[in-house]
Amino acid sequence: MKLIIAIIRQEKFEQVKKALEDIGVIPMTVTTVVGRGEQKGISLQYRGRSFSVDLIPKVKIEIVVEDERVEKVINTIIKHAWTGKPGDGKIFILPVEDVIRIRTGERGVKAI
């Protein structure tokens, strides 16, 4: 099993969520986060004045999937989160040793 963590643009979240549902990935944890990448934020103009925003709002999606589904999930996220501009986000993949459903005590893939 793998934990996939995707940090994407807020405006792309609904599109990514729908695409994941379409391939059968329903369970996920979603958090609103702020951060910055290599570009160190953005410059905006408001009422003729320029100012810097160095922490950009993003959405973090966490999904645990079986090893054989990892590539399909990653490709789906990339396809639907992509704009081609800096700030599209990142995907991290981590191994998961075990999963336990608290309500039933089930372990492993059955507990996802």
C-alpha positions as CSV (number, residue, x, y, z in Angstrom):
1,M,0.0,0.0,0.0
2,K,1.1,3.6,-0.6
3,L,0.1,7.0,0.7
4,I,-0.3,9.5,-2.1
5,I,-0.1,13.1,-1.0
6,A,-1.0,15.6,-3.7
7,I,-0.7,19.4,-3.1
8,I,-2.7,21.2,-5.9
9,R,-4.2,24.5,-6.8
10,Q,-7.5,25.2,-5.0
11,E,-9.4,25.9,-8.2
12,K,-8.4,22.4,-9.5
13,F,-9.7,20.5,-6.5
14,E,-13.2,19.7,-7.6
15,Q,-12.0,18.6,-11.1
16,V,-9.4,16.3,-9.5
17,K,-11.9,14.9,-6.9
18,K,-14.5,14.1,-9.7
19,A,-11.8,12.4,-11.8
20,L,-10.6,10.3,-8.8
21,E,-14.3,9.3,-8.1
22,D,-14.6,8.3,-11.8
23,I,-11.7,5.8,-11.4
24,G,-13.2,4.4,-8.1
25,V,-11.1,6.3,-5.6
26,I,-13.6,7.6,-3.1
27,P,-11.8,7.7,0.4
28,M,-9.5,10.7,0.8
29,T,-8.5,13.2,3.4
30,V,-8.5,16.9,2.2
31,T,-6.9,19.8,4.0
32,T,-6.5,23.5,3.1
33,V,-2.9,24.4,3.4
34,V,-0.5,27.3,2.5
35,G,3.0,27.0,1.1
36,R,5.4,28.1,-1.5
37,G,7.6,26.5,-4.0
38,E,10.7,27.5,-5.9
39,Q,9.1,30.7,-7.1
40,K,8.8,31.9,-3.5
41,G,5.3,33.2,-3.8
42,I,3.7,35.7,-6.2
43,S,3.4,39.4,-6.8
44,L,0.0,40.9,-7.0
45,Q,-1.4,44.4,-7.6
46,Y,-4.2,46.0,-5.7
47,R,-5.3,49.6,-6.3
48,G,-2.2,50.4,-8.2
49,R,0.2,49.1,-5.6
50,S,2.3,45.9,-5.9
51,F,2.7,43.5,-3.0
52,S,4.2,40.1,-2.5
53,V,2.3,37.0,-1.3
54,D,4.9,34.4,-0.3
55,L,2.5,31.7,1.1
56,I,-0.1,30.5,-1.5
57,P,-3.3,28.7,-0.5
58,K,-3.4,25.1,-1.8
59,V,-5.3,21.9,-1.2
60,K,-3.6,18.8,0.2
61,I,-5.2,15.5,-0.8
62,E,-4.1,12.3,1.0
63,I,-5.1,8.9,-0.4
64,V,-4.1,5.4,0.6
65,V,-4.2,2.9,-2.3
66,E,-3.0,-0.6,-3.2
67,D,0.4,-0.7,-5.0
68,E,-1.1,-1.7,-8.3
69,R,-3.4,1.4,-8.4
70,V,-0.7,4.0,-7.6
71,E,0.2,4.9,-11.3
72,K,-3.4,5.3,-12.3
73,V,-4.1,7.6,-9.4
74,I,-1.0,9.7,-10.0
75,N,-1.8,10.0,-13.7
76,T,-5.3,11.0,-13.0
77,I,-4.2,13.7,-10.5
78,I,-1.6,15.1,-13.0
79,K,-4.0,15.1,-15.9
80,H,-6.7,17.1,-14.0
81,A,-4.5,19.4,-11.8
82,W,-2.2,20.5,-14.6
83,T,-2.2,24.1,-15.9
84,G,1.4,24.2,-17.2
85,K,2.2,27.2,-15.0
86,P,4.4,27.4,-11.9
87,G,2.4,26.4,-8.8
88,D,0.6,23.4,-10.2
89,G,1.7,21.4,-7.1
90,K,3.5,18.3,-6.1
91,I,2.8,14.6,-5.5
92,F,4.5,12.6,-2.8
93,I,4.3,8.8,-2.6
94,L,5.1,7.0,0.7
95,P,5.0,3.4,1.8
96,V,2.2,2.4,4.2
97,E,3.0,-0.5,6.6
98,D,-0.5,-1.2,7.7
99,V,-4.0,0.3,7.9
100,I,-6.5,-0.5,10.8
101,R,-10.2,0.4,10.6
102,I,-11.0,1.5,14.1
103,R,-14.7,0.5,14.0
104,T,-14.1,-3.1,13.0
105,G,-10.4,-3.8,13.7
106,E,-9.9,-4.9,10.1
107,R,-6.3,-4.6,8.9
108,G,-4.6,-4.1,5.6
109,V,-6.2,-3.6,2.2
110,K,-9.7,-4.4,3.5
111,A,-9.4,-1.4,5.9
112,I,-8.7,1.2,3.2
